[in-house]
Amino acid sequence: MDQVSLVIILLAALLIPLIMAKFKINSLPTAVMEIIVGIVIGPSVFNFVNTSDLISQLSTIGVIVLLFLSGLEIDFSLFKKRRTALTPLEQKNAVNTPKYSPVRLSVYAYSTIIVLSLLLAAAFKVSGLFSDFWLAAILFGTISLGIVIAALKEQELLSKAFGQTILLISVFGELVPMMGLTLYASVYGSNSQSLWLLLLILAVAALLLLRFKPFFRFYQNINKSTTQLDIRLAFFLIVTMVTVAESVGAENILGAFVAGIVLKLLNPSETTRERLDAIGYGFFIPIFFITTGVDLNLRTLLTSGKTLLLIPLFFLAYMVAKIGGYWVLKLRFKQANALAGTALTATTMTMVLAVLRVAKSMKTITSDQSGAFLLAALLTCVISPLIFNKFYSAEKEDLVKTAVHFIGANLSTVPVAQQLRKGWYDVSMYTNHPENYQTYHAQVPVTLMENFTAQDLQDHGVFDTDILVLGHIDAERNYELAKAAKAYGVRRIIVRFGDRNVLNEHEDELRELGVEVYNTPEANITLLRALIESPSTLLLLNDTENSIYEVRVLNHLYTDVQIKNLQFAQDITISQVIRNRKLIAPNGNTTIMYGDRLIFTGNKQTAAQIRQALATAN
């Protein structure tokens, strides 16, 4: 009978995404559908499946893997200090003040969630509806990081300020309740150890991090399909941290969560993460979600009048606890998006399931109360994404063009600037030659500056740009300014050297800094050779309708997809794929991988949009 129930669960896990795709059910997360299907095939409706020891064990592994992958989702780079200076383009468009960074907004927003969660928990305790103050506060403060990430990915928002802010709020919505649950279990649990022993979890995590830090630097050289060293390391981390957590009286989910953080800090490759996702979401995690639905016996729950009352009250508490974030998000984002973001952070499921599992094992909550909390969480996962998708629209700052600043206005730079202005670029030029200013200022935006020192350029906001092109006739000046701009933090710097002798002296240093350099005579020689060897090159260069593009693929919507199956495959021609610094001659069956650099040609109007789509990180 155990095997039959497992077969039914696995069949349901297989059919759910197929049915959702068939009927275009995009508004509900897959996890929510899995719980609903679990309710249908469980004792609540058809009673096809009953949980057994085998299924319970697989479900426990599922929640452990789920929390491990949640820890792996945390983007710690968001906490790093960033430049807050406005670019000239942002100043022109009056973008909201940059003092409200994603980190600051998320801290403010989650602080309001903590306060409201405590107040709501106190209200439930005073009213007698739910007496466990700390457990209620922990539950009301949870946010489902996995569901939030999925919603942000669908809107391609993870690389934008709005998406980063909501993501960080959700990270706090898992980290803080996780720590709260650990303290709660340590204080009120029957098998709890001394609180100071919890520090051993962090000590072991730090030891593993230091021990395996060099691992991903060399494993690819010895890794092969029969070893899968990165996956073996991942499961070693999971088992080790879960064992340590249980040994000191903490919960296994805390160990799994910390293991995910450790692996994240080890900087695994995107391929490693995709394989871990495949193992987790392909087998263990669906069993956990479906089993959760099976364990919910609605026939029993809905016969209790108090439970029927608690479900809408808990749902309102989940939503109200997050409402303070609306006024915080309004500090930087428009009202509709503040509402959309607040609704999305009200989504809660993953941590609720984990907390309820712990509380039931500690016998601090009844089955009816646990069911009410879970059904209310289920409602948030249905309603919150609908509100988010209804109200969200692109922020003004997300529509800003790529800023390109040229230092030096001459015959080499002005024609390029004129052409770029017709595309998705905001171009500014700077010169210290009055005659050049008089010649070109009517054709392109040129600013005349008396001095071209690094400090002067910085003070005038010249370094606040996405791309800096150093096209001054003075090669030594270009060299010095390139170093200064790199130290300031300019993302892309392109330097022109007309004198090969100067380039020879500085080329290695600049390339190590990540500066792109080119020599004008050599570029002309290369072009002439290309015309001789490939006469069609001239047709392409003179073609006013088509152009050559290069883009790094950061959009997961277009990864692990064969070229022939790309939705815009008929609009562009991919001539080269650069992967791990190796050139690949592509064909229709070539699979695009995350991080690939594509060199392609296409119509200037559509190709530019395709390039932007491929490069949008999500």
N, C-alpha and C positions, 0 to 999 in steps of 0.2 A: 504493500500500500504506500510505503514511503516513496518508493521509486516512481509509482504512478503519479503521486502528487507533485514530485519534482519534475516529471516529464510535462505535466500540465502547466506548471509555472514557467518552465523554459519555453514551451510552445507559446504561451501568452507573451513572454518577453520578446519572442521573435515576431509575433504578429502585430504587436502594438505600434511600432514605428512604421510598419508597412501600411496599416490601416490609417494612421495619422497622415501619412503621405498621400494615400489614395483619396481621402476625403478632405485634404488640405486643412487639417486641424493644426493651425500654427499658433493660436492664442494660448494654448495650454502647454506647460512644460511636460516633457516625457515622463518625468518622475511622478507628476500628479496623475497622469493617465495610468501609470503602473499601479499606484495605490487604489485608484478607482476600480481598475480591473480586478485587483486583489479582493476588494470588497465584493465584487460581483461573483467571483468564482469561489469565495469563501463561505462560511456559515451564514453570512448576512443574506445571501440570495440563493445561489444554486448548491452550495455546500459540496463542490467538487473536490476541494482541497482542504486538508487539515494539516497543521504544522506538526512536525515530528522532530526528533532529536537531530536527524541529518539536516533537515531544512533549517532548523534553528541555528545549527552550527554554521551553515553556509550564510545565513542571514547576518550572524554576528561578524563573520569575515567581511561581508558586504559593507556593514557600517564602518568597520575599521578601515577598509580600502577607501571608502567615501571620504572619511575625515582625513586620511593621508593625502588624497588628491586635492582636498580643500586647502590643506597646508601648502601644497605644491602650487596652488593658484595664486598665492600672495605675491604681489609684485613689489619687492622691497625698494626698487629704484624710485618708486613714487615718494619715498620718504627722504630722498636725497635733496640737499639744498640746490635750488635752481636760481638762475638769474631771473630777476623780476622786472628788469628794465623793459619798458615798452619799445617796440620797434616803431619806426616812423609810420609805417602803414597802420599799426594799431592806434597810433595817436590821431591819424587822419580820420579813422573810422570811429573814434571815440569809444573804444572797447572799454568795458568796465574796469575799474581800478585793479591792478594786479596784486595789491596787498592781500586780497582774498585768494590765496593759492589753494589748490585741491587739498593739501595736507591741513591747512588751517581751517578750511570750511568743514572738512570731515571731522576734525576734533570738536569743533563747536557743535556740529549736528549731532554727533553721538553723545556728547555731554547732555544735550537736551533729552535724548532717548533714555539715558540712565536716570535722570531726575524724574521724568514722567513714568518710567517703569516702576520706580520706588513708590511714587504716589499712588499709582494704580494698584500695586500690590497691597499697600496699606488700606486702600478703599475696600478691596475684596476681603481683607482680614477683619476690618471693623464691621463690615456688613454680614460677616459670617458665611459668605458664599464660598470662600476658599481660605483656609486658615494658615497655610504655609507661606509666610511673607517672602522669604528669601527665594524659594523655588519659583513663586509667581514672578518675582522681579527678574530672575534669570530668564524665564521663558518669554516675558514681554520684551526683553531687550535683545532677543535673537533675530538675526537676519540670515536668509538663505543665500550664501555667497555663490553657490553653484547656479542657482536660478537667475540671480542678478547678472552673473557673467554671461550666461546664455542669452539673456535679453539684450545686453549691451553689445554682444558680438553680432547679433542679428541686425542691429542698427549701425554697426561699424563705429562704435563710440569709444572703444577702449583706449584709443590713442589721443582722444580729445579731452579737454579740461573737464567737461561735464561728466564724461564716462569715468575718468580717473577719480573724480570726487565721489561719485556714487559707489565706485569699486572700493575706495578706502573706507567709506562709511560701513560697507558690508563686511570688510575685513575686520573692523572693530566689532561688528555684530556677530562675528564668530570667535574672535580672540577673547574679548571681555567675558561673554557668557561661559566660554570654555574654562577660563581661570576661575570664574565664580562657581561653576559646577564642581571644580576640583576642590575648592575650599569648602563648599557645602558638603560634599561627600566626606571630606576629611573630618569635619566637625560633627556631622550628624550620623555618619555611617557606623555600623557596628564593627566593621573590620578596619577602621581608620588607624593610621599610624600618626606619629608626631608630624606636625606641619613642616618642620625643618627638613624632614626627609624628602619633601617634594623638590627641594633644591637639587637632589641627586639626579632628577630627570634632566634638569638644565645642564648639570655637570657632565652627564653621559652624552647629551646632545652636543655639547661643545667639544668633547673628546672625539666623537665620531666625525664631527665637521673638520677638525684639524687633521685627523688621521687619513681621511679620504679626500682632502682638498686637492691633491695632485692627481686623483684618479681619472677624472675626465680629460686630463691633458694628454694621456697616453693610451687610454683603453681602446680607442678606435684603431690603433695600429695592430692590436692583437685580437680585437673582437671579431667574432664570426657567428654565423647563424646557429651553430651548435653550442655556443657558449653564452651569448646574450649577457655579458658581464654587467652591463648597466642595470638590467632588470633583476639580476641576482643581488646586486648591491641594494636596490630599492627594497626588496623583500627582506634582506638581512636587516636593514634599518628599521623596517616596520616591526619585525618580530622582536628585535632587541629593545626598542623603545616601549613596545607594549608590555614586554616582560618586566622591564624596569619600573614602569608605571604601576603595574599590578603589585609588584614586590614592595613598593613604598606606600601602598594603600590608596593610590590614585586610580582613575578609571582608564581602561585600555584605550578609549577613544582619545584621551589626552596624549598618550604615548604615540598613537598613530598620527595625530595632528602635528606633534613636534617632529616626528620622523619626516613628514612631508616638508616642513620648514627647513630641516637639515638638508634634504636633497635639493630643495630649491636654491639654497645658498651655495651648493656645490656646482651650480650652473650646468645642469644637464642639457643635452642637445634637444632640439625640438622633436627629433625622431624618438628619443627616449621617452619624452612626455607622451607622445602619440601612442607608443606601444603600451605604456602604463594605462592610459585612458582606455585603450582597446581591451585590456585585461579586466579592468574595473567595470567599465560601463558595458562591456560585452558579456559578462557573466555574473560576477558577484553582486554588483550594485542593483541590477534589476530584481534579483532574488530578494534582496533586502526590502526594496520598496513594495514589491508584490506581496511579500509575506506580511509587511506592515498592514496592508489592506485586508489580508486574510484574517489577521488577528483582531481586526475591528469588527465586533459582532453588533451590527446596527439593530438587530432585533431586540437585543438586551438593552443597548444604550438608549434607544428611543422610547422605551417603555417607562423610563424614569423622568418624572416631571422636572426634577432639579437639573438633570443633565440637559434636557431640552432648553432650560433657561440659561445654563452656563455656556452653551455653544455660541449664541449670538453675543453674549457678554464678553467672552474670551476673544471673539473675533473683533469686537469694537476695541478691546484693550490692546490687541496687537496693532491695530491701525492708529489709535490715539497716541500710543507710546512713540510713534514715529512722526507725529504731526508737527513737532517743534522744528524738525528739519526743513519744513517749508520756508519759514522765515529766514533761516540760515542760507538756504540755496538762493533765495531771492536777492541776497547781497551781491551775487555775481551773475545769475542766470535769469532769464525772463520768467514771468509768473507761470505760464503754462508748463514750462520745463521744470520749474521748482515743484509744481504739483505732480508732474510725471515722475520726477526723481523720488519725491516723498512716497508716492504710491509704490514704487518699485522696492524701496527699502522696507516697506511693510510686509513684503513677501517673506515668509518664514516657514521652514520645513525641516531642513537637514538637522540643525541643532536642536529643534524641538523634539525630533525623533530620538536623538541621542540623549537629551536631558530626561525625557520620559522613560527611556529604557533604564537609565541609572536610578531614577526615582522609584520605579516599580520594583527594581531589585532591592532597594533599601526599604521598601514598604512604607514610603512616606506619602504615597498617593494611591487612591483607589482606581480600579479599572474604569469606572464611569467618569471620574475626573480626567484621567489620562485620555480617554476617548474623546471627551469634550474639547480638551486642548488640541488634540490632533485634528479633529474635524474642523475646528476653527482655523487652524493653520492651513488646512486644505483649502478652505474658502479664500484665504489671502492669496494662495497660489493661483486661484482661478480669476479673482477679481483684480488684483494689483497689476499683473501684466497687461490686462485689457485696458486699464486706465493709463498705464505708461504708453502703450502703443497709440492710444487715442490722442493724447495731448502733446507728445514730444514732437518738436520740429527743430531743425538745425539752428544752432546759435549763430549770431552774427560773426563772432570771432572764428567759427569753424568754416565760414565762407571766404575768409581772407585769402588772397592770392599769395603765392610764394614770393617773398621779397628777395630781389637781386640788386645788390649795390655794386656799381662799377667805380673803381678809382682810376681816373685817367679817361679823358674824352678825346678820342682820336679816330683815325680812319679804321683802326682795328676793332674798336669797341662800340662806336656809335651805330654802325649798321646792325650789329648783333642786338643791341638794346632796342632798336626800332622794331625788329622782328619779334623779339620776346614780348614786347608790350601788346602785341596782337593776341597773345595767348594768355595762359593762366599765370601770369607773372606781373608783379608790381616792381617797376624798374626805376632806380634813381642813379644819377651819375654825379661824380665829384671831380673837380679839376682845380689846379692852382695856377693855370695859365689863362690870363684874361682874354687873350686872342682866341683860344679854343672855346672859351665860354661864349664869346660874341658869335662865333661861327656856328655852334651847335645848339645853343639853348632854346632856339625856336623849334628844333626838331625833336628833342628829347628833354626830359626834366634834368637839367644840369645845375649844380650848386657850385658857385665859385668860392673857394677857400684860400685864405692867404698862406696858411701853413699846412703841410701834410705830415705833421708828426703824429705818432700813435696816440698821444694824449689828446690832441686836437680832434682827431677823427672819433675817438671814443666819446669825447664831450659833445660832439655834434650828432651822436647816435648812428654814425656810419657803420659801426661794428654790430649794431642791433639789426641783424638781417639773417635770412636763411642761407643765402649764398653770397659770398664776397668774391668779386673778380678784380684782381690786381693787374690792370693792363697799362700801368704807367710806363713811359718810355725809359725811366730810370730803373734798371734792373736791381741795383743795390737797395733802392728805396722799397721796391716790391718785396724783396727778401726780408727786410726788417719789419715791414708792416705785416707780412704773412705770419711771422713769429708772434707779433703782438696780438694779432687777431685770433690766433690759435689759443694763446694764453687767456684771452678774454672769453673764449668759448664759442666762437663762430663755428657752426656745424660743417659747412663746406667752404673751402677756400681754393680758388683757381688762380694760378699765378702765371703770367706771361714773361718769358725771358727771350729778348731779342739777341742777347750776347751769349753764345754757347760757353765761353770761358767762365762767365759768372755762374751759369747753371751748373757747370762741372764742379765748381767749388761748393755749392750749397745743395745740390740735388738730393744726395743721400739723407742729409739732415731734414730737409723739408718732407721727403717721402715718409720718413720714420714718424714725423709728426702728423701724418695723414693729409698733408697738403698736396693738391693736384697741380702738377707743373707741366708746361709745354713750351717748346722752343719754336718760334715762328718760322725760321728757315726750314727746320726739319719737318714741320707740318706741311709746308709747301712741297717739299721733296716727296713726302709720303703720298700726298694727293696726286702729284704728277705720275708717280709710279702706278698708283691705283688706276688712273685713267688709261695708262698704256696697257696694263695687264688685264683690266676689266673695263672695256669701253662703256658698258652699261652704267658704270658709276656716274658718268657725266649726265646720263638721262635722269638718274635719281637726284643728283644735286640740282639740276635745272627744273625738276618737277615741282611745280607750285602747289600741287594737291597732296603730295605724300612727303613723308620725312622719316628719319631714323630716330628711334627712341631706345633708351636703356632704362630698365626699372628693376628694382629688387622686390621680389614677391613677399609681401608681409601679410596679405589678406588670406586668412584660412579658408575663405569661400572658394578660392581658386587653387588650393594645394591638394595634392593626392588626386589630381584630375588629369587625364590624358589630354594632350593638346587638341585632338580632334573633337573632344567633348566640351571644350570651353564654349560658353554661350556666345562669345564674340570671335570664334575661330575663323569665320569667313571675312572678318573685317581687318585682320592684321596678318602679317607673315612673319613668323618667328624664325630668324636665321641662325641664332646662336643661343645656347643655354650655358651659363657659367655657373658651375657647382663646385664648391670647395677648391676654387682657383683652377679648375680644369674645364676646358672647352668641350661641349657636347654638341654634336651635329644632330639636331632634333628631327623627328618625323611625327606623324600623327599619333603614334602610339607612345611617344615620350611622355612620361608622367612629370608634371610640375611639382617640385618640392618646395617647402617653406625655405626662404632665404635664397632661392635661385635668382640669378640675374639674367634677365631676358633682353636680348637685342632684337628689335623687331621694326618693321616698317608698316606704315598704314596711312590712311587719310588723316590730314592734320587736325581736322575737327573731331573725328571719332577717336583717333588714336590717343590724343591727349587725355580724353576722358577715361579711356581704358587704362592708360598708364597710371592715372590717379587712383583708379579703383584697385589695381593690383598692388599699389604701394601703401594703401590705407591699412594700418595695423589694426587687427581686431582679435 
